């Protein structure tokens, strides 16, 4: 599983580009489709990518986006202090 986890970490950085907090996982439908297609092209199965994402690829991307946005916001606040 480490292989898919490392791959996933790299792809998330490439896929998530829209800053801001999101509430609706459907906002990430296209990104999830792209992620799954990329995983399959790299030899991973849909089951492997879903498992690595905790069962819900869209929710995983939503959570990653919100976490990255929160970290960036905290860094800006610390820089302003």
C-alpha positions, 0 to 999 in steps of 0.5 A: 500500500505504500506505493499507492500512498506515495503516488496519491500524495504526489497526485493530490498536490497536482490536482488540488489547485483551487484555494479556499474551503469547500463543503460539497464533495461533488465539487471534486467530481472531475478531480476524482475522475482524473485521479482514478484514471491516472491511478489506473494508467499507473497500474493501480486498481480502482479498489486500491485507489478507493482504499487509499482514499478511505473509500470515497475519493471525492471526500478525500480530495475535499478533506485534502483541499480544506486541510491545505487551505487551513495550513496556508491560512495559519501560515499567513496569520503567523507571518502577519503576527 
